[in-house]
Amino acid sequence: MLEQLLAEIRSGGTLEVSALAERLDTTPELVTVMLEHLQRAGHLRPYPAGERGTGQTCGDACAGCSLKSACQREGKAAGARLWQG
């Protein structure tokens, strides 16, 4: 199932955990655990949310972020975790 998850992520597009869970016929909680495992194994890394040491948070950096639409809901940052392979 980890290989299926990686294939979904690498196929492109923006996918929410709930959408990934539906595609993999599992729970969002299991997808979250698998994403964290893939990060520890070095297959994924979190998308940088601002420069380290600047105190900038993802919310502060949204204006210049190319993935802004991926984690915004109704004009408010949803605190989404973004990954890159």
Buried (B, 14 or more C-beta within 10 A) or exposed (E): EEEBBBEBBEEEEEBBBEBBBBEBEBEBEBBBEBBEEBBEEEBBEEBEBBEEEEEEEBBEBBEEBEBEEBBBEEEEBEEBBBBEE
